[in-house]
């Protein structure tokens, strides 16, 4: 079974490698989506030369065909910027627990074939730019370099390295116990070629502060998945981006519920839904949190799909996705047995979690309405989160939060570019920007599910031929 998958993957890779580089493209008479303003510019011609958008003009019925270009008829179709998935773990393989010197140790296997499978699937689904917010440093940097050099076909990749935390997690975490160790690891990762530094759940404020300060000193952006330090404090300390929609910290839980919440934290991932069960979204603590995020320009990457897959894990919605067959069998087996985020949940846990899902959606809407920049990430290659396919589901889930299709498309394109500090070259369709484009057969402003209706993908001015 795995051999067949590898052969299929190699066919796809050969197809990609054989693309006609250097061929200019003229997309004629198409509808261009202005993601910044949520509008459609009808009947436009787009000329792509040397990987850039060279000219944008009104379509003329008696147009003169530019010389030496491939002509694409865009009639009735919709052109928008390539998507940006801001949360993709390129090489996250099976998670295992072993015993070392009598102590249980958690670790992650590094899948050699997974980065290429992931990159290919992302591109196939219109994702032309992505961010890996944490993985074994040498692997994430190497994957980034392989894509940049053309050795591997995939979306342009920005990466963090090993995640800084006080706990041990083999092949994922760089364990740090002091400020000096934090500073040393940040400098080491900078030298390795990362774009971001990622901080993890057990870091107390003093270690987080040391890491943020050092990262900013050497011009690296910072990411955090938080627990021991609250979102509010992290924002005040200068964190640039917070991942996952669940703040977890008990400072937001009313005093009368703290004891019950602490008990749920001891039960692991049940705290994901228990936090929302107990929190008062109208409280002063939450109001202070949102105002602090806004004041400090701290963005949030909600990754709704990974929590939806957890809360609705008793259904077949995620475990029967057709793209699961593209991933290594041993990963799927690992998810089915020892590595998933609802391991040990009872049927009542699922009922309780699903009951509070509207509260999760409401929190997303509150952040958005107060001007917090949100991006579209998936946590790809965590249990049941599939490269590309889960990105489309993430966009669909955002509609349930009360966001318009126009707002979601902006999150999926321009906001992602802003998060990565590359909005000067991607994220909108403008003259002089890179030709990272998705041509759809139907209008996503009318129905966000139309993002699946892909007619063509162009990455750096080159058609992506995935068969």
C-alpha positions as CSV (number, residue, x, y, z in Angstrom):
1,X,0.0,0.0,0.0
2,X,2.7,2.4,1.0
3,X,4.8,1.5,-2.1
4,X,1.8,2.4,-4.3
5,X,1.4,5.8,-2.6
6,X,5.1,6.5,-3.2
7,X,4.8,5.7,-6.9
8,X,1.8,7.9,-7.2
9,X,3.6,10.7,-5.4
10,X,6.7,10.3,-7.8
11,X,4.4,10.6,-10.8
12,X,3.1,13.9,-9.4
13,X,6.6,15.1,-8.6
14,X,7.9,14.3,-12.1
15,X,4.9,16.2,-13.6
16,X,5.8,19.2,-11.5
17,X,9.4,19.1,-12.3
18,X,8.7,19.0,-16.0
19,X,6.7,22.3,-16.1
20,X,7.7,24.8,-18.8
21,X,9.6,27.4,-16.8
22,X,10.0,30.8,-18.5
23,X,6.7,30.6,-20.4
24,X,4.8,33.9,-20.0
25,X,1.1,33.7,-19.4
26,X,-1.8,35.8,-20.5
27,X,-5.1,35.2,-18.6
28,X,-7.8,36.9,-20.6
29,X,-11.3,38.1,-19.8
30,X,-11.4,36.9,-16.2
31,X,-12.9,38.2,-13.0
32,X,-10.3,39.5,-10.5
33,X,-11.1,39.3,-6.8
34,X,-9.9,42.3,-4.9
35,X,-9.4,40.6,-1.5
36,X,-8.6,43.8,0.3
37,X,-12.0,45.3,-0.4
38,X,-14.1,42.2,-1.1
39,X,-15.0,43.3,-4.6
40,X,-14.8,41.7,-8.1
41,X,-13.3,43.5,-11.1
42,X,-14.9,42.0,-14.1
43,X,-13.5,41.2,-17.5
44,X,-9.8,41.8,-16.8
45,X,-6.7,40.7,-18.6
46,X,-3.6,39.7,-16.6
47,X,-0.2,39.4,-18.3
48,X,2.5,37.5,-16.4
49,X,6.1,37.8,-17.3
50,X,9.2,36.4,-15.6
51,X,7.1,35.2,-12.7
52,X,5.5,38.6,-12.0
53,X,2.2,40.3,-12.7
54,X,3.4,42.5,-15.6
55,X,0.1,44.2,-16.6
56,X,-3.5,44.3,-15.5
57,X,-6.0,45.8,-18.0
58,X,-9.6,45.9,-19.1
59,X,-10.4,43.2,-21.5
60,X,-10.8,44.3,-25.1
61,X,-12.9,42.1,-27.4
62,X,-10.6,42.9,-30.3
63,X,-7.5,42.4,-28.3
64,X,-4.1,41.8,-29.8
65,X,-2.5,38.7,-28.4
66,X,0.8,39.4,-26.8
67,X,3.8,37.6,-28.4
68,X,5.2,34.3,-27.1
69,X,2.7,33.8,-24.3
70,X,0.4,30.9,-23.3
71,X,-3.2,32.2,-23.4
72,X,-5.6,31.1,-20.7
73,X,-9.3,31.8,-21.2
74,X,-10.5,33.1,-17.9
75,X,-14.1,33.8,-19.1
76,X,-16.6,33.1,-16.3
77,X,-13.8,32.3,-13.9
78,X,-12.5,34.1,-10.8
79,X,-8.8,34.9,-10.1
80,X,-7.5,35.5,-6.6
81,X,-4.1,35.5,-4.8
82,X,-2.6,32.2,-3.8
83,X,-3.7,31.0,-0.3
84,X,-1.5,31.3,2.7
85,X,-1.6,28.5,5.3
86,X,0.0,29.9,8.4
87,X,0.2,26.7,10.4
88,X,1.7,23.7,8.7
89,X,4.1,21.1,10.3
90,X,5.9,19.8,7.3
91,X,7.6,16.7,8.9
92,X,5.5,15.9,11.9
93,X,5.3,12.1,12.0
94,X,4.1,9.6,14.5
95,X,4.3,10.5,18.2
96,X,5.4,7.8,20.6
97,X,6.0,7.4,24.3
98,X,9.1,5.6,25.5
99,X,10.8,5.0,28.9
100,X,14.3,6.5,29.4
101,X,16.0,5.9,32.7
102,X,12.7,4.9,34.2
103,X,11.0,8.1,33.1
104,X,8.3,8.3,30.3
105,X,9.6,10.4,27.4
106,X,7.5,11.6,24.5
107,X,9.0,12.0,21.0
108,X,8.1,12.4,17.4
109,X,9.4,10.5,14.4
110,X,10.7,12.4,11.5
111,X,9.1,11.1,8.2
112,X,11.5,11.4,5.3
113,X,8.8,11.3,2.7
114,X,6.3,13.5,4.5
115,X,7.6,17.0,3.6
116,X,7.4,16.3,-0.1
117,X,3.9,14.8,0.2
118,X,2.8,17.8,2.3
119,X,4.3,20.4,0.0
120,X,2.7,18.7,-3.1
121,X,-0.8,18.5,-1.5
122,X,-0.6,22.1,-0.3
123,X,0.2,23.4,-3.7
124,X,-2.5,21.2,-5.3
125,X,-5.1,23.0,-3.1
126,X,-4.0,26.5,-4.1
127,X,-1.7,27.2,-1.1
128,X,1.3,29.0,-2.6
129,X,2.8,30.2,0.7
130,X,2.9,28.6,4.1
131,X,4.5,28.8,7.5
132,X,5.9,25.9,9.5
133,X,5.6,27.2,13.1
134,X,7.8,24.7,14.7
135,X,9.7,21.5,14.0
136,X,13.1,20.0,14.3
137,X,15.3,22.9,13.2
138,X,17.5,21.1,10.7
139,X,14.5,19.6,9.0
140,X,12.3,22.7,8.7
141,X,15.2,24.8,7.4
142,X,16.2,22.1,4.9
143,X,12.7,21.8,3.6
144,X,12.5,25.6,3.2
145,X,15.8,25.5,1.3
146,X,14.7,22.6,-0.9
147,X,11.6,24.5,-2.0
148,X,13.5,27.7,-2.5
149,X,16.1,26.0,-4.7
150,X,13.5,24.1,-6.8
151,X,14.7,20.7,-5.5
152,X,11.2,20.3,-4.0
153,X,8.0,21.7,-5.5
154,X,5.7,23.4,-3.0
155,X,4.6,26.6,-1.6
156,X,7.1,29.2,-0.5
157,X,7.9,28.3,3.1
158,X,8.7,30.3,6.2
159,X,9.8,28.3,9.2
160,X,10.4,28.2,12.9
161,X,12.8,25.7,14.3
162,X,12.6,23.5,17.4
163,X,10.0,24.8,19.8
164,X,11.4,26.3,23.0
165,X,9.9,24.8,26.1
166,X,10.9,23.6,29.6
167,X,9.6,20.1,28.9
168,X,11.2,17.4,26.8
169,X,9.7,16.3,23.5
170,X,12.3,14.5,21.3
171,X,12.6,15.9,17.7
172,X,10.2,18.8,18.4
173,X,11.3,20.7,21.4
174,X,14.5,22.5,22.3
175,X,14.5,22.1,26.1
176,X,15.4,25.3,28.0
177,X,15.6,25.9,31.8
178,X,17.1,29.3,32.2
179,X,17.2,32.7,30.5
180,X,20.7,32.1,29.3
181,X,19.6,28.8,27.7
182,X,16.7,30.6,26.0
183,X,19.0,33.3,24.5
184,X,21.6,30.7,23.4
185,X,18.9,28.6,21.6
186,X,17.4,31.7,19.9
187,X,20.8,32.7,18.6
188,X,21.5,29.1,17.5
189,X,18.3,28.9,15.5
190,X,19.0,32.3,13.9
191,X,22.3,31.0,12.7
192,X,20.5,27.9,11.3
193,X,18.3,30.1,9.0
194,X,14.9,30.2,10.7
195,X,12.4,33.0,10.1
196,X,10.6,32.7,13.4
197,X,11.1,31.6,17.0
198,X,8.4,29.5,18.5
199,X,7.7,29.4,22.3
200,X,5.6,26.7,23.9
201,X,3.1,26.0,26.7
202,X,5.2,25.5,29.8
203,X,7.4,28.6,29.5
204,X,6.9,31.0,32.4
205,X,6.8,34.8,31.7
206,X,10.4,35.4,32.6
207,X,11.7,32.9,30.1
208,X,9.3,34.0,27.4
209,X,10.3,37.6,27.9
210,X,14.0,36.7,27.5
211,X,13.2,34.8,24.3
212,X,11.1,37.6,22.8
213,X,13.7,40.2,23.6
214,X,16.5,38.2,22.1
215,X,14.5,37.3,19.0
216,X,13.6,40.9,18.3
217,X,17.1,42.0,18.9
218,X,18.3,39.8,16.0
219,X,15.3,40.6,13.8
220,X,13.2,37.4,14.2
221,X,9.4,37.4,14.6
222,X,8.0,35.4,17.4
223,X,5.2,32.8,17.8
224,X,3.7,31.3,20.9
225,X,1.4,28.5,21.9
226,X,0.7,29.5,25.5
227,X,-0.5,28.0,28.8
228,X,1.7,29.0,31.7
229,X,1.9,32.5,30.4
230,X,-1.4,34.2,29.6
231,X,-2.2,35.7,26.2
232,X,-2.5,39.1,27.9
233,X,0.9,39.0,29.5
234,X,2.6,37.6,26.4
235,X,1.1,40.4,24.3
236,X,2.5,42.9,26.8
237,X,5.9,41.2,26.6
238,X,5.9,41.8,22.8
239,X,4.9,38.4,21.3
240,X,4.0,38.9,17.6
241,X,1.7,36.0,16.9
242,X,-0.4,33.6,19.1
243,X,-1.5,30.3,17.7
244,X,-4.7,28.3,18.5
245,X,-8.0,29.8,19.6
246,X,-8.0,28.5,23.2
247,X,-6.1,30.7,25.7
248,X,-6.2,27.9,28.3
249,X,-4.8,30.1,31.1
250,X,-6.9,30.0,34.3
251,X,-6.6,33.8,34.8
252,X,-9.6,34.2,32.6
253,X,-11.7,31.6,34.5
254,X,-14.1,33.0,37.2
255,X,-13.0,32.2,40.7
256,X,-16.0,30.0,41.4
257,X,-15.0,27.7,38.5
258,X,-11.2,27.6,39.0
259,X,-11.1,24.4,41.0
260,X,-13.2,22.5,38.5
261,X,-11.2,23.9,35.7
262,X,-7.9,22.9,37.3
263,X,-9.3,19.3,37.6
264,X,-10.0,19.3,33.9
265,X,-6.5,20.5,33.1
266,X,-5.2,17.4,34.8
267,X,-7.2,15.4,32.3
268,X,-5.3,16.8,29.4
269,X,-7.1,17.9,26.2
270,X,-10.5,18.0,28.0
271,X,-9.3,21.5,29.1
272,X,-9.8,22.6,25.5
273,X,-13.6,22.6,25.8
274,X,-13.7,23.1,29.6
275,X,-12.0,26.5,29.2
276,X,-14.8,27.7,27.0
277,X,-17.4,26.0,29.3
278,X,-16.2,28.1,32.3
279,X,-15.0,31.3,30.7
280,X,-17.2,34.4,30.7
281,X,-16.6,36.1,27.3
282,X,-18.1,39.3,28.6
283,X,-15.8,39.6,31.6
284,X,-13.3,42.4,32.2
285,X,-10.5,39.9,31.9
286,X,-11.5,39.0,28.3
287,X,-12.1,42.7,27.5
288,X,-8.6,43.5,28.8
289,X,-7.2,40.7,26.8
290,X,-8.7,41.8,23.5
291,X,-7.7,45.5,24.1
292,X,-4.1,44.4,24.9
293,X,-3.9,42.3,21.7
294,X,-5.1,45.3,19.7
295,X,-2.8,47.8,21.4
296,X,0.3,45.7,20.8
297,X,-0.7,44.5,17.3
298,X,-0.6,40.9,18.4
299,X,-2.1,38.6,15.7
300,X,-3.9,35.3,16.3
301,X,-3.9,32.1,14.2
302,X,-7.1,30.3,15.3
303,X,-6.6,26.9,13.7
304,X,-10.2,26.1,14.2
305,X,-10.1,22.9,12.2
306,X,-7.8,21.0,14.6
307,X,-10.2,21.8,17.5
308,X,-13.3,21.0,15.4
309,X,-11.7,17.6,14.5
310,X,-11.1,17.0,18.3
311,X,-14.6,18.1,19.5
312,X,-16.3,16.1,16.7
313,X,-14.0,13.2,16.9
314,X,-16.9,10.8,17.5
315,X,-18.2,11.4,14.0
316,X,-16.8,10.2,10.7
317,X,-16.3,13.8,9.3
318,X,-12.5,13.7,9.6
319,X,-11.7,10.0,9.6
320,X,-13.1,9.3,6.2
321,X,-11.5,12.1,4.2
322,X,-10.3,10.9,0.8
323,X,-7.0,12.6,1.2
324,X,-6.0,10.4,4.1
325,X,-4.9,7.8,1.5
326,X,-2.1,10.2,0.5
327,X,-0.5,10.1,3.9
328,X,1.8,7.3,5.2
329,X,-0.2,4.4,6.7
330,X,1.8,4.5,9.9
331,X,0.7,8.1,10.6
332,X,-3.0,7.1,10.3
333,X,-2.5,4.1,12.5
334,X,-0.7,6.4,15.0
335,X,-3.7,8.7,15.0
336,X,-6.1,5.8,15.5
337,X,-4.2,4.5,18.5
338,X,-2.0,6.6,20.7
339,X,-1.8,10.1,19.2
340,X,-5.0,12.1,19.0
341,X,-6.4,15.0,21.0
342,X,-9.5,13.2,22.3
343,X,-7.9,10.1,23.6
344,X,-9.9,8.8,26.5
345,X,-12.9,11.0,25.9
346,X,-16.3,9.6,26.8
347,X,-19.4,10.1,24.7
348,X,-20.4,12.8,27.3
349,X,-17.2,14.6,26.7
350,X,-18.0,14.9,23.0
351,X,-21.5,16.0,23.7
352,X,-20.2,18.7,26.1
353,X,-17.5,19.8,23.7
354,X,-19.9,20.1,20.8
355,X,-22.3,22.1,22.9
356,X,-19.8,24.8,23.5
357,X,-18.6,25.1,19.9
358,X,-20.8,28.1,19.2
359,X,-18.9,29.9,22.1
360,X,-15.6,29.2,20.3
361,X,-17.1,30.7,17.1
362,X,-18.3,33.7,19.1
363,X,-14.8,34.3,20.5
364,X,-13.3,34.3,17.0
365,X,-15.9,36.9,15.9
366,X,-15.1,39.0,18.9
367,X,-11.4,39.1,18.1
368,X,-12.2,39.9,14.4
369,X,-14.7,42.6,15.2
370,X,-12.2,44.3,17.6
371,X,-9.6,44.6,14.9
372,X,-7.3,41.7,15.9
373,X,-5.6,40.4,12.7
374,X,-6.6,36.8,12.2
375,X,-4.9,34.4,9.7
376,X,-5.9,31.0,8.3
377,X,-3.8,28.1,9.7
378,X,-4.6,24.4,10.1
379,X,-2.0,22.6,12.3
380,X,-1.5,20.3,9.3
381,X,-0.1,16.8,10.0
382,X,-1.5,16.7,13.5
383,X,-4.2,14.1,13.9
384,X,-6.8,14.2,11.1
385,X,-5.5,17.5,9.7
386,X,-4.6,16.9,6.1
387,X,-2.4,19.2,3.9
388,X,-4.6,21.3,1.7
389,X,-7.9,19.7,2.3
390,X,-8.1,20.9,5.9
391,X,-7.3,24.4,4.8
392,X,-10.5,24.4,2.7
393,X,-12.4,23.1,5.8
394,X,-10.8,25.9,7.9
395,X,-12.3,28.5,5.6
396,X,-15.7,26.8,5.8
397,X,-15.5,26.8,9.6
398,X,-14.9,30.5,9.7
399,X,-18.2,31.1,8.0
400,X,-19.8,29.6,11.1
401,X,-18.2,32.4,13.2
402,X,-20.2,35.0,11.4
403,X,-17.4,36.2,9.1
404,X,-18.3,37.1,5.5
405,X,-16.8,35.3,2.6
406,X,-14.9,38.5,1.7
407,X,-13.4,38.7,5.2
408,X,-12.4,35.1,5.1
409,X,-10.7,35.4,1.7
410,X,-8.7,38.4,3.0
411,X,-7.6,36.3,6.0
412,X,-6.6,33.5,3.7
413,X,-4.5,35.7,1.5
414,X,-3.5,39.3,2.4
415,X,-3.5,38.7,6.2
416,X,-1.2,35.8,5.8
417,X,1.1,37.9,3.7
418,X,1.1,40.6,6.4
419,X,1.9,38.0,9.1
420,X,4.9,36.9,7.1
421,X,5.9,40.5,6.3
422,X,5.7,39.9,2.5
423,X,2.6,41.8,1.6
424,X,4.8,44.0,-0.7
425,X,5.1,41.0,-3.0
426,X,2.1,38.6,-2.4
427,X,-1.4,38.7,-1.0
428,X,-3.1,40.8,-3.6
429,X,-3.3,40.9,-7.3
430,X,-1.3,44.0,-8.3
431,X,1.1,45.0,-11.0
432,X,4.7,44.1,-10.0
433,X,3.7,41.5,-7.4
434,X,4.6,37.8,-7.7
435,X,2.3,35.7,-9.8
436,X,1.0,33.4,-7.1
437,X,-2.6,32.9,-8.2
438,X,-5.6,30.6,-8.0
439,X,-8.1,30.5,-10.8
440,X,-11.5,29.3,-9.7
441,X,-14.4,28.1,-11.8
442,X,-17.0,29.7,-9.5
443,X,-17.2,32.8,-7.2
444,X,-16.0,32.2,-3.6
445,X,-17.5,35.5,-2.6
446,X,-20.9,33.8,-3.1
447,X,-20.0,30.5,-1.4
448,X,-16.7,30.0,0.3
449,X,-16.8,26.3,-0.6
450,X,-16.1,27.4,-4.2
451,X,-12.4,27.7,-3.2
452,X,-12.4,24.0,-3.9
453,X,-13.5,24.6,-7.5
454,X,-9.9,25.1,-8.8
455,X,-9.3,25.5,-12.5
456,X,-5.7,26.4,-12.3
457,X,-2.9,27.3,-9.9
458,X,0.0,29.5,-10.8
459,X,3.0,29.6,-8.5
460,X,5.8,32.2,-9.1
461,X,4.4,32.6,-12.6
462,X,4.4,28.9,-13.5
463,X,1.3,26.7,-14.0
464,X,1.1,23.9,-11.5
465,X,0.3,20.7,-13.3
466,X,-0.9,18.2,-10.7
467,X,-2.4,15.0,-12.2
